[in-house]
């Protein structure tokens, strides 16, 4: 079984969420650095030489930002509003339903991965 790393560097996070230039195959780390300037929730650890390392909490924020901007087509302002809102607020059902859709998609993907692993074990 693979051991999960506690922190990932910026290139690993970019690869994880699919920020890869289709022509060159290089990771688009500039996008993550830009998002850091726009979303206060995204605070990777900066170590010597300004190398960025992302915790699991940071990675979850990056995944949510990516989902809102790329999958849902929201603007940065719209994504900020949703991320800043609490999911249980009754006065903003749109934010709650978008967050619910994100988590539903995440759960479906994890379930699919588990089923595939079970099939390999049984098969």
C-alpha positions as CSV (number, residue, x, y, z in Angstrom):
1,X,0.0,0.0,0.0
2,X,1.3,3.5,-0.9
3,X,2.1,5.8,1.9
4,X,0.4,9.2,1.4
5,X,2.8,12.2,1.6
6,X,1.9,14.9,4.1
7,X,2.9,17.7,1.8
8,X,3.2,18.0,-2.0
9,X,5.2,20.5,-3.9
10,X,3.6,22.9,-6.3
11,X,4.4,20.8,-9.4
12,X,2.8,17.7,-7.8
13,X,-0.3,19.7,-6.9
14,X,-0.5,21.1,-10.5
15,X,-0.2,17.6,-11.9
16,X,-2.8,16.3,-9.4
17,X,-5.5,18.7,-10.6
18,X,-4.5,18.6,-14.3
19,X,-2.8,21.9,-14.7
20,X,-0.6,20.7,-17.5
21,X,0.2,22.5,-20.8
22,X,-1.0,20.2,-23.6
23,X,1.7,21.2,-26.0
24,X,4.8,21.1,-23.8
25,X,3.6,18.7,-21.0
26,X,4.9,21.1,-18.4
27,X,3.0,21.9,-15.2
28,X,1.3,25.3,-15.0
29,X,2.4,26.2,-11.6
30,X,1.9,29.9,-12.3
31,X,-1.9,29.3,-12.0
32,X,-1.5,28.0,-8.4
33,X,0.7,31.0,-7.5
34,X,-2.0,33.3,-9.0
35,X,-4.8,31.6,-7.1
36,X,-2.8,32.2,-3.8
37,X,-3.1,35.9,-4.5
38,X,-6.8,35.7,-4.9
39,X,-8.0,33.2,-2.3
40,X,-7.0,33.8,1.3
41,X,-7.7,30.2,2.2
42,X,-4.8,29.0,0.1
43,X,-1.7,29.3,2.2
44,X,1.0,26.7,1.3
45,X,4.1,26.5,3.5
46,X,7.0,28.5,2.0
47,X,10.4,26.9,2.8
48,X,13.9,27.9,1.8
49,X,14.1,29.5,-1.7
50,X,10.3,30.2,-1.6
51,X,9.5,26.6,-2.4
52,X,5.9,25.9,-1.8
53,X,4.6,22.8,-0.1
54,X,0.8,22.1,0.1
55,X,-0.9,20.4,3.0
56,X,-3.9,18.2,2.5
57,X,-6.1,21.1,3.6
58,X,-4.5,23.3,0.9
59,X,-4.9,20.6,-1.7
60,X,-8.6,20.4,-0.9
61,X,-9.0,24.1,-1.3
62,X,-7.1,23.9,-4.6
63,X,-9.5,21.2,-5.8
64,X,-12.5,23.2,-4.8
65,X,-11.1,26.3,-6.6
66,X,-10.4,24.3,-9.7
67,X,-13.9,22.7,-9.7
68,X,-15.6,26.1,-9.3
69,X,-13.5,27.9,-12.0
70,X,-13.0,25.2,-14.6
71,X,-15.9,22.8,-14.2
72,X,-18.6,25.2,-13.1
73,X,-17.2,28.2,-15.1
74,X,-17.5,30.7,-12.3
75,X,-15.5,33.9,-12.1
76,X,-12.9,34.4,-9.4
77,X,-15.3,36.7,-7.6
78,X,-18.1,34.0,-7.8
79,X,-15.8,31.3,-6.6
80,X,-14.6,33.5,-3.7
81,X,-18.2,34.0,-2.6
82,X,-18.9,30.3,-2.5
83,X,-15.7,29.4,-0.7
84,X,-16.2,32.1,1.9
85,X,-19.8,31.0,2.6
86,X,-20.6,28.3,5.1
87,X,-22.3,25.3,3.5
88,X,-25.1,25.4,6.1
89,X,-26.2,28.9,5.5
90,X,-29.9,28.9,4.6
91,X,-29.8,32.3,2.8
92,X,-27.6,31.1,-0.1
93,X,-28.9,27.8,-1.6
94,X,-26.9,28.3,-4.8
95,X,-23.6,28.1,-2.9
96,X,-24.7,25.2,-0.9
97,X,-25.9,23.2,-4.0
98,X,-22.6,23.9,-5.8
99,X,-20.6,22.7,-2.9
100,X,-22.9,19.7,-2.5
101,X,-22.3,18.9,-6.2
102,X,-18.6,19.2,-5.7
103,X,-18.6,16.8,-2.8
104,X,-21.0,14.4,-4.6
105,X,-18.6,14.3,-7.5
106,X,-15.7,13.7,-5.2
107,X,-17.5,10.8,-3.4
108,X,-18.5,9.2,-6.7
109,X,-14.9,9.3,-7.9
110,X,-13.6,7.7,-4.6
111,X,-16.4,5.0,-4.8
112,X,-15.4,4.2,-8.3
113,X,-11.8,3.8,-7.3
114,X,-12.7,1.5,-4.4
115,X,-14.9,-0.6,-6.7
116,X,-12.1,-0.9,-9.2
117,X,-9.7,-2.0,-6.5
118,X,-12.2,-4.6,-5.2
119,X,-12.6,-5.9,-8.7
120,X,-8.8,-6.4,-9.1
121,X,-8.7,-8.2,-5.8
122,X,-11.6,-10.5,-6.7
123,X,-10.7,-10.9,-10.3
